[in-house]
Amino acid sequence: MKKLVDLYCDVDDFCKIFIPQWQKQRLEDGTRKRQRECRMTMSEIMTIVISFHMSHYRDFKNYYLGYVSLFYKKDFPTPLSDTRFLEVMPRAISPMCAYFTLLKGKPTGVEFIDSTTLEVCHNIRIPRHKTFDGIAQRGKGTMGWFYEFKLHIIVNYKGEIVAAKVTTGNVHNTQPIAELARGLSDKLYGDKGYLSKALEEKLFDKGVKLITTVRKNMKAKAMPLCDREMLSKRFIIETINEQLKNISFIEHSRHSSTNGFMLNLMAELVAYCLKENKSSLKLSDLELNAMVFA
């Protein structure tokens, strides 16, 4: 885990460039609203939110009061109460999205795509659920029906997130691919949930070759041995999804607002991007070139 001070320096350097441009744009398009000045800067707010998701704390209040306020009191000389901090946190959504765009990985020619469910409440509590009423939708995964969102991600062979998108649970996996695959080239590997002849042709016209597994009731497809081997290495993106869920706790049912959900989701993705040791495939330049030109 990055030290809190090092993380703050990275975030502050970003905010010094982004915040003035962001505020200028908001002023020009007429969306600027009067906001009460906050004692803590945007850099400090973003740093604390990101570091929470890089820690092993499950409760933000305990992290803020029991860790940051005690051990980093000198680094944050004008702290807010935990209640006030939660009120100002949504202001960091746009900067956090921009920071993620800066940190995400670059296409390498060998990418993997997958989606994972973000269940927001248990099925028996759907009629009483208010936070995402009318927003989240029922969706079906390998484990049954859920009331959920879906996180769709594309990662490269280095384990870096190249693109990410959140949809409601009833959106089919193939729908967001065209947007996510913008800027990609060469090969994109997915499971049988991405089988679509029309989608393959659409992506092929854009220079992306979609390679998927087949269903049990389908004939085996003829494909180069290197592509078949890479399909067997899709565990890399499944491992990343498991890390996001079980280490960063990207999925839970304690969200109190839509803004809080989006901010925490983006902070979790940023925390993963800043992770030093990512799951990756050890591919040499020779192996990479052989797969790209196969």
The 8 nearest C-alpha neighbors of each residue, nearest first, counted from 0:
[[1, 2, 53, 274, 275, 54, 273, 50],
 [2, 0, 6, 3, 5, 273, 274, 275],
 [1, 3, 5, 4, 6, 0, 7, 50],
 [2, 4, 6, 5, 7, 1, 50, 46],
 [3, 5, 7, 6, 2, 8, 74, 1],
 [6, 4, 8, 2, 7, 3, 1, 9],
 [5, 7, 3, 9, 4, 8, 1, 2],
 [6, 8, 4, 10, 5, 9, 46, 11],
 [7, 9, 11, 5, 6, 10, 12, 4],
 [10, 8, 6, 12, 7, 11, 13, 5],
 [9, 11, 7, 13, 12, 8, 42, 14],
 [10, 12, 14, 42, 8, 13, 9, 7],
 [13, 11, 9, 15, 10, 14, 8, 16],
 [12, 14, 10, 11, 15, 16, 17, 9],
 [15, 13, 17, 11, 18, 16, 12, 10],
 [14, 16, 12, 13, 17, 11, 18, 19],
 [17, 15, 14, 13, 18, 19, 12, 20],
 [16, 18, 14, 20, 19, 15, 21, 13],
 [17, 19, 21, 14, 20, 16, 22, 15],
 [20, 18, 22, 21, 17, 23, 16, 15],
 [21, 19, 23, 17, 18, 22, 24, 16],
 [20, 22, 18, 24, 23, 19, 17, 25],
 [23, 21, 25, 19, 24, 20, 18, 26],
 [22, 24, 20, 26, 21, 25, 19, 27],
 [23, 25, 27, 21, 26, 22, 20, 28],
 [26, 24, 22, 31, 30, 28, 23, 27],
 [25, 27, 23, 31, 29, 24, 28, 22],
 [28, 26, 24, 25, 29, 23, 30, 31],
 [29, 27, 25, 26, 30, 24, 31, 23],
 [28, 30, 26, 27, 31, 25, 32, 24],
 [31, 29, 25, 28, 32, 26, 27, 24],
 [32, 30, 25, 26, 29, 33, 22, 28],
 [33, 31, 34, 30, 29, 25, 26, 35],
 [32, 34, 35, 31, 36, 30, 26, 25],
 [35, 33, 32, 36, 37, 31, 90, 87],
 [34, 36, 37, 33, 38, 87, 32, 90],
 [37, 35, 34, 38, 39, 40, 33, 87],
 [36, 38, 39, 35, 40, 87, 34, 41],
 [39, 37, 77, 40, 36, 79, 78, 76],
 [40, 38, 37, 43, 77, 78, 41, 44],
 [39, 41, 43, 42, 44, 38, 37, 45],
 [40, 42, 44, 43, 45, 39, 91, 14],
 [43, 41, 11, 45, 40, 44, 10, 46],
 [44, 42, 46, 40, 41, 45, 39, 47],
 [43, 45, 41, 47, 46, 42, 48, 40],
 [46, 44, 48, 42, 47, 43, 49, 41],
 [47, 45, 43, 49, 7, 44, 48, 50],
 [46, 48, 50, 44, 45, 49, 51, 43],
 [47, 49, 45, 51, 46, 50, 44, 266],
 [50, 48, 266, 46, 52, 51, 47, 270],
 [51, 49, 53, 47, 52, 48, 46, 54],
 [52, 50, 54, 48, 49, 53, 47, 62],
 [51, 53, 50, 49, 54, 247, 267, 270],
 [52, 54, 50, 51, 270, 0, 49, 55],
 [55, 53, 51, 52, 56, 50, 0, 247],
 [54, 56, 57, 53, 246, 52, 51, 247],
 [55, 57, 54, 58, 62, 51, 59, 61],
 [56, 58, 55, 59, 248, 62, 61, 54],
 [57, 59, 61, 60, 56, 62, 63, 51],
 [60, 58, 62, 61, 63, 57, 51, 56],
 [61, 59, 63, 62, 58, 64, 81, 65],
 [62, 60, 65, 64, 59, 63, 58, 66],
 [63, 61, 59, 66, 65, 60, 64, 56],
 [64, 62, 67, 60, 61, 66, 65, 59],
 [65, 63, 68, 61, 62, 66, 60, 67],
 [64, 66, 61, 62, 63, 69, 68, 67],
 [65, 67, 62, 69, 68, 63, 70, 64],
 [68, 66, 63, 71, 69, 70, 64, 65],
 [69, 67, 64, 72, 66, 71, 70, 63],
 [70, 68, 66, 67, 72, 71, 65, 64],
 [69, 71, 67, 66, 72, 68, 73, 65],
 [72, 70, 67, 74, 73, 68, 69, 75],
 [71, 73, 68, 75, 74, 69, 70, 76],
 [72, 74, 76, 71, 75, 70, 68, 77],
 [73, 75, 71, 72, 76, 4, 70, 77],
 [76, 74, 72, 73, 77, 78, 71, 43],
 [75, 77, 73, 74, 78, 72, 39, 71],
 [78, 76, 75, 38, 39, 79, 72, 74],
 [79, 77, 75, 76, 39, 80, 38, 68],
 [80, 78, 84, 83, 81, 77, 39, 38],
 [79, 81, 83, 82, 84, 78, 64, 85],
 [80, 82, 84, 83, 79, 85, 60, 63],
 [83, 81, 85, 80, 84, 86, 79, 60],
 [82, 84, 86, 80, 85, 81, 79, 87],
 [83, 85, 81, 86, 87, 82, 79, 80],
 [84, 86, 88, 82, 83, 87, 81, 89],
 [85, 87, 83, 84, 88, 82, 89, 90],
 [88, 86, 84, 85, 89, 90, 83, 91],
 [87, 89, 85, 90, 86, 91, 84, 44],
 [90, 88, 91, 92, 87, 258, 259, 262],
 [91, 89, 88, 92, 87, 93, 41, 94],
 [90, 92, 89, 94, 93, 88, 95, 45],
 [93, 91, 95, 262, 89, 94, 90, 96],
 [92, 94, 96, 95, 91, 97, 90, 98],
 [95, 93, 97, 91, 96, 92, 98, 17],
 [94, 96, 98, 92, 93, 97, 91, 99],
 [97, 95, 99, 93, 98, 94, 92, 265],
 [96, 98, 100, 94, 99, 95, 93, 101],
 [99, 97, 95, 101, 100, 96, 94, 102],
 [98, 100, 102, 96, 101, 97, 269, 103],
 [101, 99, 97, 98, 103, 102, 96, 162],
 [100, 102, 98, 99, 103, 97, 104, 96],
 [103, 101, 99, 100, 272, 98, 104, 269],
 [104, 102, 161, 160, 100, 101, 99, 272],
 [103, 105, 161, 159, 160, 102, 106, 155],
 [104, 106, 161, 107, 103, 155, 159, 160],
 [107, 105, 108, 183, 155, 161, 104, 110],
 [108, 106, 109, 155, 105, 110, 156, 184],
 [107, 109, 185, 184, 186, 106, 110, 291],
 [110, 108, 186, 107, 155, 187, 156, 185],
 [111, 109, 155, 187, 154, 156, 188, 108],
 [112, 110, 188, 154, 187, 153, 189, 155],
 [113, 111, 153, 189, 152, 188, 154, 110],
 [112, 114, 152, 151, 189, 153, 236, 111],
 [115, 113, 151, 150, 152, 149, 116, 172],
 [114, 116, 150, 149, 117, 151, 240, 113],
 [115, 117, 149, 118, 148, 150, 147, 114],
 [118, 116, 148, 250, 147, 149, 119, 115],
 [117, 119, 147, 146, 120, 116, 145, 250],
 [120, 118, 252, 147, 251, 117, 146, 121],
 [121, 119, 252, 118, 146, 122, 124, 125],
 [120, 122, 124, 123, 125, 119, 146, 145],
 [121, 123, 125, 124, 146, 145, 120, 144],
 [122, 124, 121, 125, 126, 120, 127, 128],
 [125, 123, 127, 122, 121, 126, 128, 120],
 [124, 126, 128, 122, 127, 123, 120, 121],
 [127, 125, 124, 128, 123, 129, 122, 132],
 [128, 126, 124, 125, 129, 123, 132, 130],
 [127, 129, 125, 126, 124, 130, 132, 131],
 [128, 130, 132, 131, 127, 126, 125, 133],
 [131, 129, 256, 132, 255, 128, 257, 254],
 [132, 130, 134, 135, 129, 133, 257, 128],
 [131, 133, 129, 134, 130, 128, 135, 125],
 [132, 134, 131, 135, 136, 129, 130, 128],
 [135, 133, 131, 132, 136, 167, 130, 148],
 [134, 136, 167, 147, 131, 148, 133, 146],
 [137, 135, 168, 146, 167, 147, 169, 138],
 [136, 138, 146, 145, 168, 169, 147, 144],
 [139, 137, 168, 169, 145, 144, 146, 136],
 [138, 140, 144, 143, 145, 137, 141, 168],
 [141, 139, 143, 142, 144, 138, 145, 116],
 [140, 142, 143, 139, 144, 116, 145, 115],
 [143, 141, 140, 144, 139, 145, 116, 138],
 [144, 142, 140, 139, 141, 145, 138, 137],
 [143, 145, 139, 138, 140, 137, 142, 146],
 [146, 144, 138, 137, 147, 139, 118, 122],
 [147, 145, 137, 136, 118, 138, 119, 122],
 [146, 148, 118, 168, 117, 119, 135, 145],
 [147, 149, 167, 168, 117, 166, 135, 116],
 [150, 148, 116, 166, 168, 165, 117, 115],
 [149, 151, 165, 115, 114, 164, 116, 152],
 [152, 150, 114, 164, 163, 113, 165, 149],
 [153, 151, 163, 162, 112, 113, 114, 150],
 [152, 154, 112, 162, 161, 111, 160, 163],
 [155, 153, 160, 161, 159, 111, 110, 158],
 [154, 156, 110, 157, 158, 159, 109, 107],
 [155, 157, 158, 280, 279, 109, 110, 154],
 [158, 156, 279, 155, 159, 280, 278, 277],
 [157, 159, 279, 278, 156, 155, 277, 154],
 [160, 158, 104, 154, 157, 155, 161, 103],
 [161, 159, 154, 104, 103, 162, 153, 158],
 [160, 162, 104, 154, 153, 103, 105, 159],
 [163, 161, 153, 152, 160, 179, 164, 154],
 [164, 162, 152, 151, 153, 179, 165, 150],
 [163, 165, 151, 150, 152, 166, 162, 179],
 [166, 164, 150, 149, 151, 148, 167, 163],
 [167, 165, 149, 148, 168, 170, 164, 150],
 [166, 168, 148, 135, 136, 169, 149, 170],
 [167, 169, 138, 148, 147, 136, 149, 137],
 [168, 170, 138, 167, 137, 136, 171, 139],
 [171, 169, 168, 167, 172, 166, 174, 138],
 [172, 170, 173, 174, 169, 168, 175, 192],
 [171, 173, 174, 193, 170, 192, 175, 114],
 [172, 174, 171, 193, 176, 175, 198, 192],
 [173, 175, 172, 176, 171, 170, 177, 178],
 [176, 174, 178, 177, 173, 179, 172, 164],
 [177, 175, 179, 178, 173, 174, 180, 172],
 [176, 178, 180, 179, 175, 181, 202, 174],
 [179, 177, 176, 180, 175, 181, 174, 164],
 [178, 180, 176, 181, 177, 162, 175, 163],
 [181, 179, 177, 183, 178, 176, 182, 207],
 [182, 180, 183, 179, 178, 177, 205, 176],
 [181, 183, 180, 184, 106, 179, 205, 105],
 [184, 182, 180, 181, 106, 207, 185, 108],
 [183, 185, 207, 206, 108, 186, 182, 106],
 [184, 186, 207, 108, 208, 291, 206, 109],
 [187, 185, 208, 109, 207, 108, 209, 110],
 [186, 188, 110, 209, 111, 208, 210, 109],
 [187, 189, 111, 210, 211, 209, 112, 110],
 [190, 188, 211, 112, 111, 193, 210, 113],
 [189, 191, 211, 212, 192, 193, 188, 113],
 [190, 192, 212, 193, 194, 213, 211, 214],
 [191, 193, 190, 194, 172, 189, 173, 211],
 [194, 192, 191, 173, 190, 195, 189, 172],
 [195, 193, 191, 192, 211, 196, 213, 190],
 [196, 194, 198, 197, 193, 199, 173, 192],
 [195, 197, 199, 198, 200, 194, 201, 193],
 [198, 196, 200, 195, 199, 201, 202, 194],
 [197, 199, 201, 195, 200, 196, 202, 173],
 [200, 198, 196, 202, 197, 201, 209, 203],
 [199, 201, 203, 197, 198, 202, 204, 196],
 [202, 200, 198, 204, 203, 199, 197, 205],
 [201, 203, 205, 207, 199, 204, 200, 198],
 [202, 204, 207, 200, 206, 205, 208, 201],
 [203, 205, 202, 201, 206, 200, 207, 199],
 [206, 204, 202, 203, 207, 201, 184, 181],
 [205, 207, 203, 184, 204, 185, 202, 208],
 [208, 206, 185, 203, 184, 202, 186, 205],
 [207, 209, 186, 203, 185, 187, 210, 202],
 [208, 210, 187, 199, 188, 186, 207, 211],
 [211, 209, 188, 187, 208, 189, 186, 212],
 [212, 210, 189, 190, 191, 188, 194, 213],
 [211, 213, 191, 190, 214, 189, 210, 230],
 [214, 212, 191, 217, 211, 215, 219, 194],
 [213, 215, 217, 216, 191, 212, 218, 219],
 [214, 216, 217, 213, 218, 219, 212, 191],
 [215, 217, 214, 218, 213, 219, 191, 212],
 [218, 216, 214, 215, 213, 219, 220, 212],
 [217, 219, 220, 216, 213, 215, 214, 221],
 [218, 220, 217, 221, 213, 212, 214, 215],
 [221, 219, 222, 218, 213, 212, 217, 211],
 [220, 222, 219, 223, 224, 227, 218, 226],
 [221, 223, 220, 224, 226, 227, 225, 210],
 [222, 224, 226, 225, 227, 293, 221, 228],
 [223, 225, 227, 226, 228, 222, 229, 221],
 [224, 226, 228, 227, 223, 290, 229, 293],
 [227, 225, 229, 228, 223, 224, 230, 222],
 [226, 228, 224, 230, 225, 229, 223, 231],
 [227, 229, 225, 231, 226, 230, 224, 232],
 [230, 228, 232, 226, 231, 227, 225, 233],
 [231, 229, 227, 232, 228, 233, 226, 188],
 [230, 232, 228, 229, 233, 227, 234, 226],
 [233, 231, 229, 234, 230, 235, 228, 280],
 [234, 232, 235, 230, 231, 236, 111, 237],
 [233, 235, 237, 232, 236, 238, 231, 239],
 [236, 234, 238, 233, 237, 232, 239, 278],
 [237, 235, 239, 238, 234, 233, 240, 111],
 [236, 238, 234, 240, 239, 235, 241, 233],
 [237, 239, 241, 235, 236, 240, 234, 242],
 [240, 238, 236, 242, 241, 237, 243, 235],
 [241, 239, 237, 243, 242, 238, 236, 244],
 [242, 240, 238, 244, 239, 243, 245, 237],
 [243, 241, 239, 246, 245, 244, 240, 238],
 [242, 244, 247, 240, 241, 249, 246, 245],
 [243, 245, 248, 249, 241, 242, 250, 247],
 [244, 246, 248, 242, 241, 243, 247, 249],
 [247, 245, 242, 248, 243, 244, 55, 241],
 [246, 248, 243, 249, 52, 244, 245, 267],
 [249, 247, 244, 245, 250, 246, 243, 251],
 [248, 250, 244, 247, 243, 264, 267, 251],
 [251, 249, 117, 248, 244, 118, 252, 119],
 [250, 252, 253, 119, 249, 248, 118, 254],
 [251, 253, 119, 120, 254, 118, 250, 121],
 [254, 252, 251, 255, 119, 120, 250, 260],
 [255, 253, 256, 252, 260, 259, 130, 251],
 [254, 256, 130, 253, 259, 257, 260, 258],
 [257, 255, 259, 258, 130, 254, 260, 131],
 [256, 258, 260, 259, 261, 131, 130, 255],
 [259, 257, 261, 260, 256, 89, 262, 92],
 [258, 260, 262, 256, 257, 261, 263, 89],
 [259, 261, 257, 258, 263, 262, 254, 264],
 [262, 260, 264, 258, 259, 263, 265, 257],
 [263, 261, 92, 259, 265, 264, 260, 266],
 [262, 264, 266, 260, 265, 261, 267, 259],
 [263, 265, 261, 267, 262, 266, 260, 249],
 [264, 266, 268, 262, 267, 263, 269, 261],
 [267, 265, 263, 269, 49, 268, 264, 270],
 [266, 268, 270, 264, 265, 269, 52, 263],
 [269, 267, 265, 271, 270, 266, 272, 264],
 [268, 270, 266, 272, 271, 99, 267, 265],
 [271, 269, 267, 273, 268, 272, 53, 49],
 [270, 272, 274, 268, 273, 269, 267, 243],
 [273, 271, 269, 270, 274, 102, 268, 103],
 [274, 272, 270, 271, 275, 269, 102, 1],
 [273, 275, 271, 272, 276, 270, 277, 0],
 [274, 276, 273, 277, 0, 1, 272, 271],
 [277, 275, 274, 278, 279, 273, 158, 0],
 [278, 276, 158, 279, 275, 274, 159, 157],
 [277, 279, 158, 235, 276, 157, 239, 280],
 [278, 280, 157, 158, 156, 277, 281, 235],
 [281, 279, 156, 282, 157, 278, 158, 235],
 [280, 282, 279, 283, 157, 156, 286, 278],
 [283, 281, 280, 286, 287, 284, 156, 285],
 [282, 284, 286, 285, 287, 281, 288, 280],
 [283, 285, 287, 286, 288, 282, 289, 281],
 [284, 286, 288, 283, 287, 289, 282, 290],
 [287, 285, 289, 283, 284, 288, 282, 290],
 [288, 286, 284, 290, 289, 285, 283, 291],
 [289, 287, 291, 285, 290, 286, 284, 292],
 [288, 290, 286, 287, 292, 291, 293, 285],
 [291, 289, 293, 287, 288, 292, 225, 286],
 [290, 292, 288, 289, 293, 185, 287, 108],
 [291, 293, 289, 290, 288, 185, 287, 186],
 [292, 290, 291, 289, 223, 225, 226, 288]]
